[in-house]
Amino acid sequence: MSKDLNEDSKNIAQEEIKDSAVPQEDESDNGQKKSGRRKVLSALRYILIIILLCIIVYEAYSIYTEESERARAVKDYEELETDVVMAIPEPEKKYAIFDDYTEEGAVSEDIEFPRLYVNNDLLESSNSDYIGWIYWDFDVVDDKYDFTLNYPIVKENSKDEYLHLTYDRQKNSAGCIFMDLASNEYFEGYSDFLFGHNMRNGSMFGSLDGIYKTTDKDTLEKEPLYVYIYTKDAVFQYVVYAYERTQSGNPDVYGVIANDEAYDAYVSRMKKLGSYKCPIDVSFDNRPEILNLSTCSGPAGTSSRLVIHLVKIRTFIG
């Protein structure tokens, strides 16, 4: 019996020795590991916050730079307008007025239009790409949608040359009102295009979307919308005939019109748009020039476009 007890005691002692030989997890080690993980997570949070702050600062700087740039463009174009455009007292200058509906040109002298003197020589000497001045001033009840255009027009020499160049060829996101390569710089083509940015501040072609945003539909239904192009040799009067919202590069809208058949098909399509009804009758018998104003529509960076179709109805020479 005592021998068995001694054996059991030995076994128990050996087990205790084995147990004591196994390393026991120290509570202080656990605490250090948890503390280390907390420090890593905290550092990652700080890094993430710093990255987000950098992004916010960069975006804020980009917005500030862009808005400052656009404000500078507005100021520069306003100063240019002051320098080169002035109203002419009506008795001081007479115009021969030709109706573009007829081949011989019906002459009249009692048609009102904005009598502006545009210093085309000075504008052309400042930029040899200058081809004319566009003017549109029409008020609606909700003033923020008034139509306001008063800018020089240039003819590009390469695709999108003036997309981010102002009239005096300074880099600026506001760009310039420009005619594309395929259009006729004398405003004598079947279908010519002018392009401009839809600026949030309403400058450039930023007022064009008023044609569908204004609540003053009654005025648009009753009064024709006249747009004028002043060139060195003549003043052209256009009337807004239709508009549409489309996609950039749509061949049905932007395709080159090179012959009578294509022109007639373009007019037929335009008549079916139904977006706007011109308050006056417009004849296409003699195929007057269609001048299209194209700008962005919808969120920035999308391919959505607004195109307003104008038809030349009169030419003033004087």
C-alpha positions as CSV (number, residue, x, y, z in Angstrom):
1,M,0.0,0.0,0.0
2,S,2.7,2.5,1.0
3,K,4.6,1.6,-2.1
4,D,1.5,2.4,-4.3
5,L,1.1,5.8,-2.5
6,N,4.7,6.6,-3.1
7,E,4.3,5.8,-6.8
8,D,1.2,8.0,-7.0
9,S,3.1,10.8,-5.3
10,K,5.9,10.5,-7.8
11,N,3.5,10.6,-10.7
12,I,1.7,13.7,-9.4
13,A,5.1,15.4,-8.8
14,Q,6.2,14.6,-12.3
15,E,2.9,16.0,-13.8
16,E,3.4,19.2,-11.8
17,I,6.9,19.5,-13.1
18,K,5.7,19.0,-16.7
19,D,3.0,21.6,-16.2
20,S,5.5,24.1,-14.8
21,A,7.7,23.4,-17.8
22,V,4.9,24.6,-20.3
23,P,5.3,28.4,-20.9
24,Q,2.3,30.2,-19.4
25,E,0.8,33.2,-21.4
26,D,1.7,36.4,-19.7
27,E,-1.2,38.9,-19.2
28,S,1.3,41.7,-19.8
29,D,2.1,40.2,-23.3
30,N,-1.6,40.2,-24.2
31,G,-1.9,43.8,-23.2
32,Q,1.1,44.8,-25.3
33,K,-0.3,43.1,-28.4
34,K,-3.7,44.8,-28.0
35,S,-2.0,48.1,-27.4
36,G,0.1,47.6,-30.5
37,R,-3.0,46.9,-32.6
38,R,-4.7,50.0,-31.3
39,K,-1.7,52.1,-32.2
40,V,-1.7,50.7,-35.8
41,L,-5.4,51.3,-36.2
42,S,-5.0,54.8,-34.8
43,A,-2.1,55.5,-37.2
44,L,-4.2,54.2,-40.2
45,R,-7.1,56.5,-39.2
46,Y,-4.8,59.5,-39.1
47,I,-3.3,58.6,-42.4
48,L,-6.8,58.2,-43.9
49,I,-7.9,61.6,-42.4
50,I,-4.8,63.3,-43.9
51,I,-5.5,61.7,-47.3
52,L,-9.1,62.9,-47.2
53,L,-8.0,66.4,-46.1
54,C,-5.5,66.5,-49.0
55,I,-8.3,65.5,-51.5
56,I,-10.6,68.2,-50.1
57,V,-8.0,70.9,-50.2
58,Y,-7.0,69.9,-53.8
59,E,-10.7,69.9,-54.9
60,A,-11.3,73.2,-53.2
61,Y,-8.2,74.7,-54.8
62,S,-9.3,73.4,-58.2
63,I,-12.8,74.8,-57.9
64,Y,-11.4,78.2,-56.7
65,T,-8.9,78.3,-59.6
66,E,-11.6,77.4,-62.1
67,E,-14.1,79.9,-60.8
68,S,-11.4,82.6,-60.7
69,E,-10.4,81.8,-64.2
70,R,-14.0,82.0,-65.4
71,A,-14.6,85.2,-63.6
72,R,-11.5,86.7,-65.3
73,A,-12.9,85.6,-68.6
74,V,-16.2,87.3,-67.9
75,K,-14.4,90.5,-67.0
76,D,-12.1,90.3,-70.1
77,Y,-15.1,89.8,-72.5
78,E,-17.0,92.6,-70.9
79,E,-14.1,94.9,-71.3
80,L,-13.7,93.8,-74.9
81,E,-17.4,94.5,-75.5
82,T,-17.0,98.0,-74.1
83,D,-14.0,98.7,-76.3
84,V,-15.4,97.5,-79.7
85,V,-19.2,97.7,-79.6
86,M,-21.3,100.8,-79.4
87,A,-24.9,101.7,-80.3
88,I,-25.4,103.8,-83.4
89,P,-28.0,106.6,-83.4
90,E,-30.5,105.4,-86.1
91,P,-30.4,108.5,-88.4
92,E,-26.6,108.3,-88.7
93,K,-26.5,105.1,-90.8
94,K,-28.8,103.6,-93.5
95,Y,-29.0,99.9,-94.4
96,A,-30.1,98.1,-97.5
97,I,-32.2,95.3,-96.1
98,F,-32.4,92.1,-98.1
99,D,-35.0,89.4,-97.5
100,D,-33.2,86.0,-97.6
101,Y,-36.4,84.3,-98.6
102,T,-36.2,85.5,-102.2
103,E,-33.4,85.3,-104.8
104,E,-33.6,89.0,-105.7
105,G,-33.7,90.2,-102.1
106,A,-36.7,92.3,-101.3
107,V,-35.5,95.7,-100.1
108,S,-37.0,97.5,-97.1
109,E,-35.9,100.3,-94.8
110,D,-38.4,100.1,-92.0
111,I,-37.4,96.9,-90.2
112,E,-36.0,97.4,-86.7
113,F,-32.8,95.7,-85.6
114,P,-30.1,96.5,-83.0
115,R,-28.0,99.3,-84.6
116,L,-24.6,98.4,-83.3
117,Y,-21.2,99.5,-84.4
118,V,-18.7,96.7,-84.1
119,N,-15.1,97.6,-84.7
120,N,-14.4,94.6,-86.9
121,D,-11.1,96.0,-88.1
122,L,-9.7,96.2,-84.5
123,L,-11.0,92.7,-83.7
124,E,-9.5,91.2,-86.8
125,S,-6.2,92.9,-86.2
126,S,-6.2,91.4,-82.7
127,N,-7.0,87.9,-83.9
128,S,-6.8,86.9,-87.5
129,D,-9.3,84.1,-86.8
130,Y,-12.1,86.6,-86.0
131,I,-15.1,86.3,-88.3
132,G,-17.9,88.1,-86.6
133,W,-19.8,89.2,-83.5
134,I,-22.9,87.4,-82.1
135,Y,-25.6,89.4,-80.4
136,W,-28.8,88.1,-78.7
137,D,-30.7,90.1,-76.1
138,F,-34.1,88.8,-75.2
139,D,-35.8,89.1,-71.8
140,V,-38.3,86.7,-70.2
141,V,-40.4,87.0,-67.0
142,D,-38.0,84.9,-64.9
143,D,-34.9,87.0,-65.4
144,K,-32.3,84.3,-64.7
145,Y,-33.3,82.7,-68.0
146,D,-32.9,85.8,-70.2
147,F,-31.1,85.1,-73.4
148,T,-27.8,87.1,-73.5
149,L,-25.1,86.8,-76.1
150,N,-22.5,89.5,-76.9
151,Y,-19.3,87.9,-78.0
152,P,-16.7,87.7,-80.8
153,I,-16.7,84.6,-83.0
154,V,-13.6,82.9,-84.3
155,K,-13.0,80.2,-86.9
156,E,-10.9,77.3,-85.6
157,N,-7.9,76.1,-87.6
158,S,-7.8,72.7,-85.9
159,K,-10.4,70.7,-84.1
160,D,-11.4,72.2,-80.7
161,E,-8.6,74.8,-80.9
162,Y,-10.6,77.4,-79.0
163,L,-12.2,75.0,-76.5
164,H,-10.0,76.3,-73.8
165,L,-8.6,79.4,-75.4
166,T,-10.2,82.9,-75.1
167,Y,-10.5,85.3,-78.0
168,D,-7.1,86.7,-77.2
169,R,-5.7,83.2,-77.1
170,Q,-5.2,83.0,-73.4
171,K,-5.7,79.6,-71.7
172,N,-9.0,79.6,-69.9
173,S,-11.7,77.0,-69.4
174,A,-14.3,79.5,-70.6
175,G,-12.9,79.3,-74.1
176,C,-14.4,81.3,-76.9
177,I,-17.4,81.1,-79.2
178,F,-16.0,79.4,-82.3
179,M,-17.1,78.0,-85.7
180,D,-16.0,74.5,-86.5
181,L,-13.7,73.5,-89.4
182,A,-16.6,72.2,-91.7
183,S,-18.7,75.4,-91.5
184,N,-18.6,78.4,-93.8
185,E,-16.8,81.4,-92.3
186,Y,-18.9,83.8,-94.4
187,F,-22.2,82.4,-93.0
188,E,-23.2,81.1,-96.4
189,G,-23.3,77.4,-95.9
190,Y,-26.3,75.1,-95.9
191,S,-25.8,74.3,-92.2
192,D,-23.1,76.0,-90.1
193,F,-22.2,75.5,-86.4
194,L,-21.1,77.7,-83.6
195,F,-19.9,76.1,-80.3
196,G,-19.6,77.5,-76.8
197,H,-19.4,76.3,-73.2
198,N,-22.5,76.2,-71.1
199,M,-21.1,78.2,-68.2
200,R,-22.7,78.0,-64.7
201,N,-22.4,81.7,-64.4
202,G,-24.5,82.2,-67.5
203,S,-21.7,83.5,-69.7
204,M,-20.8,82.2,-73.2
205,F,-23.6,79.8,-74.2
206,G,-24.7,79.5,-70.6
207,S,-28.1,81.3,-71.3
208,L,-29.2,79.0,-74.1
209,D,-30.8,76.3,-71.8
210,G,-33.3,79.0,-70.8
211,I,-35.2,78.0,-73.9
212,Y,-36.5,74.9,-72.1
213,K,-35.9,76.0,-68.5
214,T,-37.9,79.2,-68.5
215,T,-41.5,79.1,-67.2
216,D,-42.4,82.1,-69.4
217,K,-43.6,79.8,-72.3
218,D,-46.3,82.4,-73.2
219,T,-43.6,85.0,-74.3
220,L,-41.7,82.3,-76.3
221,E,-44.9,81.3,-78.1
222,K,-45.8,84.9,-79.1
223,E,-42.5,86.7,-79.7
224,P,-39.9,85.5,-82.2
225,L,-36.3,85.1,-80.9
226,Y,-34.0,87.0,-83.1
227,V,-30.2,86.5,-83.1
228,Y,-27.7,88.8,-85.0
229,I,-24.3,88.2,-86.5
230,Y,-22.3,91.4,-87.3
231,T,-19.5,90.9,-89.8
232,K,-17.3,93.4,-91.7
233,D,-19.5,93.3,-94.7
234,A,-23.1,92.8,-93.4
235,V,-25.4,92.1,-90.5
236,F,-27.3,88.8,-90.6
237,Q,-30.6,88.4,-88.8
238,Y,-31.6,84.9,-87.7
239,V,-34.7,83.6,-86.0
240,V,-34.8,80.6,-83.6
241,Y,-36.7,77.9,-85.5
242,A,-36.3,74.8,-83.3
243,Y,-34.1,73.2,-80.7
244,E,-33.2,69.7,-79.5
245,R,-31.2,67.9,-76.9
246,T,-29.0,65.2,-78.4
247,Q,-25.7,63.5,-78.1
248,S,-22.3,64.7,-79.1
249,G,-21.4,63.7,-82.7
250,N,-24.9,62.6,-83.6
251,P,-24.6,62.5,-87.4
252,D,-28.3,63.4,-87.9
253,V,-27.6,66.7,-86.2
254,Y,-23.9,67.4,-86.7
255,G,-23.4,65.8,-90.1
256,V,-22.0,68.0,-93.0
257,I,-24.8,69.2,-95.4
258,A,-23.2,69.3,-98.8
259,N,-26.1,69.5,-101.3
260,D,-29.8,70.5,-101.8
261,E,-31.1,67.0,-101.1
262,A,-29.3,66.7,-97.8
263,Y,-30.4,70.3,-96.8
264,D,-34.1,69.4,-97.6
265,A,-33.8,66.2,-95.5
266,Y,-32.3,68.2,-92.6
267,V,-35.1,70.8,-92.7
268,S,-37.7,68.0,-92.9
269,R,-36.2,66.5,-89.7
270,M,-36.0,69.8,-88.0
271,K,-39.7,70.6,-88.7
272,K,-40.7,67.4,-86.9
273,L,-38.8,68.2,-83.6
274,G,-41.8,69.8,-82.0
275,S,-39.8,71.2,-79.1
276,Y,-40.6,74.8,-80.0
277,K,-42.9,76.5,-82.5
278,C,-41.5,79.5,-84.2
279,P,-44.1,82.4,-84.0
280,I,-43.4,83.5,-87.6
281,D,-43.6,81.7,-90.9
282,V,-40.2,80.7,-92.2
283,S,-39.7,79.7,-95.9
284,F,-37.0,77.3,-96.9
285,D,-37.7,77.5,-100.6
286,N,-34.4,79.3,-101.3
287,R,-32.6,77.2,-98.8
288,P,-31.4,80.0,-96.4
289,E,-28.5,79.2,-94.1
290,I,-29.2,77.3,-91.0
291,L,-26.9,78.4,-88.1
292,N,-26.8,76.0,-85.2
293,L,-25.7,77.0,-81.7
294,S,-24.3,73.9,-79.8
295,T,-23.4,73.6,-76.2
296,C,-23.2,71.1,-73.4
297,S,-26.4,70.0,-71.6
298,G,-26.8,68.2,-68.3
299,P,-24.0,67.1,-65.9
300,A,-20.5,68.2,-66.7
301,G,-18.4,65.6,-68.6
302,T,-21.4,63.9,-70.3
303,S,-22.0,63.7,-74.0
304,S,-25.4,65.4,-73.8
305,R,-25.8,68.4,-76.0
306,L,-28.3,71.2,-76.6
307,V,-28.5,72.5,-80.2
308,I,-30.6,75.6,-81.1
309,H,-31.4,75.8,-84.8
310,L,-31.5,79.3,-86.3
311,V,-32.5,80.3,-89.8
312,K,-31.2,83.3,-91.6
313,I,-34.1,85.6,-92.6
314,R,-32.5,88.9,-93.5
315,T,-29.2,90.6,-94.5
316,F,-28.5,94.2,-93.7
317,I,-25.9,95.9,-95.8
318,G,-24.7,99.4,-95.2
